[in-house]
């Protein structure tokens, strides 16, 4: 109690510049978010059989540019990898400024599927270049997952099962994002375009990062910040150029419980709380 009273007295007696000096900025920042989404779309393909998902993540960043983080979501259907219907990502990297308005970010994401079948987890390094000019933000990214069993093809040998993959494959993904706030409103418009090139067909556990080998995915939408709260409401139209004839080769895995496509265009709604 005496300590609190003494601090209060010193505060009243101090000038404004002195107050600023007594509140140094921490070299470490912690940020995170929790979200409820109507459908978890990963590169345009539903990972929840077009059902809802609860997602959350946290990132710890140092002023040097180093950061680590984790992110998780529930899964269903195509994206489960035979596990506990959960994706848990571990992320680490280094972000460095390039001039006043640009940032280069180099890192790695480790995709984990707890309690999943063997060889389900895989690593994917990435490089992202972002910039902002006025209210407009842009980002170009490249992610390359080197050859790993989790991305391999299913064995053609009759004695080989989906739990004993026959080889290792890699995956390449390049994408661009752009967003811009509408002046004098809480609205932000956003768009995304991505290209996947990887293992076609089924992976070792019935899934693949690029299920048809090569395809495009895109998104257009808007986010609305709720004034006075940490909440953001989002809506986006998500789609791919995966043709129905391509999907037929990997059914029934590449469909929801009703047998309909999990890669066709759909509006996705989200509610996110950031901290």
Number of C-alpha atoms within 10 A of each C-alpha: 6 7 7 8 10 10 11 11 10 11 14 10 9 10 10 10 8 11 13 9 9 9 8 8 9 8 9 13 12 13 12 15 16 17 18 18 19 17 22 27 20 14 25 25 27 26 27 25 25 23 15 19 19 17 18 17 18 17 16 15 19 15 13 11 13 17 19 18 18 17 18 19 19 18 25 23 22 23 27 23 30 21 19 15 19 21 22 19 19 16 20 18 18 17 20 15 14 12 8 8 12 17 17 17 18 19 18 19 20 16 18 19 24 17 13 18 19 17 18 24 20 18 19 18 17 19 18 18 19 19 19 16 10 9 11 15 17 18 18 17 18 17 20 18 21 16 15 17 22 25 30 26 24 23 17 10 8 6 7 12 14 16 18 17 21 18 15 17 18 19 22 19 22 18 19 18 18 18 20 18 18 12 9 6 10 13 18 18 18 20 18 18 19 20 18 21 19 22 23 20 24 24 27 27 27 22 28 23 25 25 24 20 16 17 19 19 21 21 21 18 18 18 21 17 18 13 10 6 9 12 18 18 18 19 19 19 16 24 22 20 14 20 12 11 8 14 19 13 14 17 15 16 20 25 20 20 12 8 12 14 22 24 26 16 17 17 14 19 19 19 18 18 17 15 10
